[in-house]
Amino acid sequence: MNCSKSLASTHLLLLILVFAFSSSRANEILSGPQNSDVLSRSLHMPVRNHEFISNLNFSASINVLDCNDRTCTKQNLFRGNEVNSNVNKSRRNLLLSTGAIGVIGAGFVAVPFLKSWLPSERAKAFGGPVKANISKLEAGQMISIQWRGQPVFIVNRTDEQTEVLNSLTKRLKDPSSGSSIQPKYINNIFRARKDNMFVVIGVCTHLGCVPKYYPELVSQQFDKEWKGGFFCPCHNSRFDISGRVFNGSPASRNLDIPPHMYLDEHTIEIGNDEEQA
């Protein structure tokens, strides 16, 4: 995008230089000795028609085509008017040409300038599906990847972590995930396509903070009966290892589950699934 904006700026500068040169040239032509004199004459003596010439008071100051107020004839006046008309036409043609160049130049500048504001290929890819390699993700560990500008947690849960899920039902706001944002195929207590592998958007459903992962099943300052999961330090929202929110937390719903699918044993694609493919 920076490259496109630089190109647009270059085109705009070129257009300004062309327009300035054209305007300068026009002023030079119109203000030259010969044309300046002709224009001056035309201002002193505009000639409209033959009747106007017939009624002219020749005692007035006249300076047209090398004649003076005593020697100037009707033929001189007609000639002066003809030259003046030609100058006006030349001036009009020059202004029209300059304007046309400006319009064409503006078109050349506008196209790359507008294109510079379109989403780049990188930005388009940023909103599309992303792949994660989980081949080196050991039991109990978590990795975080970016999808659509937000973190996605992938946790390889241990058997000990998943075995305690049923015991937490009474402590949860929505243990069956009835009001959760998740794909239709996420319909079990594990909230996953594979029991041990948990994929969840790492954004607290309260005010959008990023919760921290606490895998150990040990007492914590924020929960004496902690069985592993996620804790948001912003306002003390707590979630179990399946992202279900505990009672007493300011967050109103469970953590969101993004659409995802397994491309093979070691690769997960976030943002896409069989239903969307």
N, C-alpha and C positions, 0 to 999 in steps of 0.2 A: 504494500500500500504506500509506503514512504517513497518508493521508486516512482510510482504513478503520480504522486503529488508533485515530485520534483520535475517530472516531465511536463505536467500541466503548468507549473510555474514558469518553466523555460518557454513554453508556447505563448504564455501570456506576456512575458517580457518581449518576445519577438514581435508580437502584435503591437505592443506599445511603441516599439522602435519604428515599425513600418508606418504606423499611423502618424507618428511625430514627423518622420521624413516626408510623408505625403503632404501633411499640413504645411511644413516648412517650404516645400517645393511650390505648393499652391500660392503661398504668400509671396514667394520670390517672383513667381510669374506675374501675379497681379500687381505687385508693387514695383516692377521694373520701370526704367526710365520712360520707355515708349508707352507702355500700357498705363502707367501712372498718369502720364500727360493726357492720354486719351480719356481716361476716367475723369480726370479733372475737368477736361473740356465738356464731357457729357453732363457733369454736374452743373456747369455754368450755363449750358445751353441744351436742354432736352428738346428734341423736335418731335412733335406728335403727328401733324398732318400739314397739308399744303395751306389750308386756310389759316392755321395758326402762324405759319411763316409769313403769310401776306400781311398779317396784322402786327408783326413784330415792330417794336420801337428800336430802330437801329442806333439810337443815341445811347442805348444801354451798353454796358461793358460786355463785349463778345470776344471770345478767344477760342476759335474753332479752326483747326486745320490750317494754321499759319496765316489766317486772315485776321484783320482787326475790325473795330467797330465801324470803320469807314469803307473798307474794301470788301467785306464779307458779302457774298452773294447767296441767293437761294440754293444754287448748286452746291456751294460750300457747306451750307447747312444740311442739305440732304446727305452729302457725303459724310459729314460728321455723325449724323444719326445712324447711317449704315455701319460705320466703323464701331460706334458705340454698341449697336445691336450685336455685331460679331463678337465684341469683347464680352458682352453679357452671356452670349451662348457659350463661349469658351470657358467662362467662369463656371457656368452651370454644369457643363460637361465635366469639368475638372472636379467639382464638388461631388457630382454623382459618382464619378470613378473612385474618388477617395472613400465615399460612403460604401460603395460596393466592396472595395478591398477590406474595409473594416468589418463588414458583415461576414465575408468569407473567412477572414482571420478569426473572428469570434467563433465561427463554426468549428474551425480546426482546434481552437483552445477548449471549447465546451465539451467536445467528445471525450478527450482523455481526462478532463477535469471531472466529468460526471462518472466516468468509469472508475476513477480513483476512489470513489465513495462506495462502490459496490463491494460486497463481501469477497475477500480473497479466497483462493483455494484452501489456504491453511485454515481460515475461519470456517469455511464450509465443512472441512474435515473435522474441525473441533466439535461440531454439533452432531456428527455422525457416530456410528458404532465404533467402539474401541476394543482391542483384544488384550487379554492379560494371560501371561504365561505363569502357571501355578506349579510347574514341575519341581521347583525348589522350595515350595511353601510347606514347611514342616508342621506337624500337629501342634496346635496351640498358637501358631504364629498368624500374623495379619499383615497384609499389604494394602496399600491405598493407591488408586489410580484416579485420573481425572476424566470425567465424562460430563459434557455440557457445562463445564465450568464449576463442577461440584465434585467433592471426593466420593469415591465408591470404595467401601471396605470389602475385602475378601478375606474371610477367616477360615482357617482349617481347624475346625473344632475337635477337641479331644472327646473320647467317649465319656469321660468323667463330666465334662461340661454339658453334654447333651442328656445325660442320664438324670440330671436334676430338674429338667424343664417342667415335668409334670408336677413336681412338688411346689412350684411357684405360682400355681393358678390363682390361689386366693389373694395373692399379694399384687396382682396385676389389674390394670384398668380394662384391658381388652385382651384376655388370654387367647381367645379364638381368632383374633385379628379380623373381626367382623367389619370394623370401620377403617381398616388400614388401606393404604394405597399400595397395591401390589398386583401382579399379574394373576390371572385366574388359576394358573397351574400351581401357584404357591398356596396350598390349601391344607397344610399340616402343621403340627406343633413346631416342627423344625424351621418352617418358613424358608424352605430351600428345595432345590431340585435333587440335591444329594444331601443325605442327612448330616454329614460332617462339614460340607463346604457351604459356608454362609456368605451370600452376596447382598449387601445393603448400602443404601445411600447414607454417607456419613455426615448427615446434617440433622441437627436437633429439630424436632417438629414443634418446638416452642417458639424460638426467635431466630433460628438459623445458625446457631453456633456449631462448632465441630466437636462432638463428644470424644472422650479419650477411652481407649480400650484397656480394660482391667481384666486380664484373663484368669488370675488366680482366684480360687475358691476359698478366700480367707476374709476375715473381718476387715472392714475399711472404716475410716473416719466418717464417711458419708452413709455407711450401711454396715451395721454390726453383723448382719446375716448375709453378707455378700457371697453370691455363687457364680461370679464371673459375668462379664457383660460390658456395658458402656456407661460412662458417667459424663455428664455435661457440666463443667465447672462454672459456666456462666450463671445458671440459676438452679443448679443442683437437680436436674432431671436425671433419672436413672432408668436404664434399660437392661433387660437380661440378655443372655448370649444369643437369643433369637430376635433381639431388637424390640421386645415388647416392653411397654412403659409401665413402671411401678406406680402403685397408688401413692398419692402425696407429691408426685412430681408435677411441676407446672406444665410440662408437655401434655397435650391432649390426646395424642394418638401415637401408635407404634412407629418406629422408623420405617421409611418408605423402601420398598424393594423395586429395583429397576428391572425392566425386561432383560433377559439374558439367556444364553444357550451355550452348550458345550460343543465346540467344534471338533474336539478330540479329547483324549484323556487328560491332556496338559494345557488346553487352551479354552478360555472362556471369552465369549464375545458379549460385551455390555452394550445395551441399547438395541438389541435385536434378538428375536426368537423365532421359532418355527411359524408362529401365527403371523408375524410381520414379514418373514422372508419370502 
